[in-house]
Amino acid sequence: MKMMKVFDCQYMPEDIKKAFFDLTDDYKNDCYVSWFVKDELDDEDNDKALLVTKWLLEEGAEESDEEVLINHWW
C-alpha cells in the first residue's frame, strides 16, 4: 500500500486550472490524475505543466519526484 497526497483541481486558480485541463483533456470527469512533481520539466507542454507543478509545490507537494493525485472534475 502506498500513501499519496491528493489535490483538488477546483482549488486551483483559474489560469492554473485551465492549464491542467488543457494537459488532461483525454481524461473523463470525476477521476484522479497521477502527477509526478519535478524540478525540471522537458515536455512540449512545459509552461502549462510548470504552472501546475508550482501550484502543487505551494500547496505542500515535495520536490523530489513525489507522485501525487489530482482530483479531476468539473
ChimeraX attribute file (.defattr): number of C-alpha atoms within 10 A of each C-alpha:
attribute: neighborCount
match mode: 1-to-1
recipient: residues
	/A:1	3
	/A:2	3
	/A:3	7
	/A:4	12
	/A:5	12
	/A:6	15
	/A:7	19
	/A:8	13
	/A:9	21
	/A:10	13
	/A:11	9
	/A:12	16
	/A:13	11
	/A:14	11
	/A:15	11
	/A:16	20
	/A:17	20
	/A:18	15
	/A:19	17
	/A:20	20
	/A:21	16
	/A:22	13
	/A:23	14
	/A:24	12
	/A:25	9
	/A:26	8
	/A:27	13
	/A:28	11
	/A:29	11
	/A:30	10
	/A:31	12
	/A:32	18
	/A:33	16
	/A:34	13
	/A:35	16
	/A:36	16
	/A:37	22
	/A:38	18
	/A:39	13
	/A:40	11
	/A:41	13
	/A:42	10
	/A:43	9
	/A:44	8
	/A:45	12
	/A:46	12
	/A:47	13
	/A:48	19
	/A:49	22
	/A:50	19
	/A:51	15
	/A:52	24
	/A:53	23
	/A:54	16
	/A:55	16
	/A:56	19
	/A:57	14
	/A:58	10
	/A:59	11
	/A:60	10
	/A:61	21
	/A:62	17
	/A:63	16
	/A:64	10
	/A:65	13
	/A:66	13
	/A:67	17
	/A:68	20
	/A:69	16
	/A:70	18
	/A:71	17
	/A:72	20
	/A:73	14
	/A:74	9
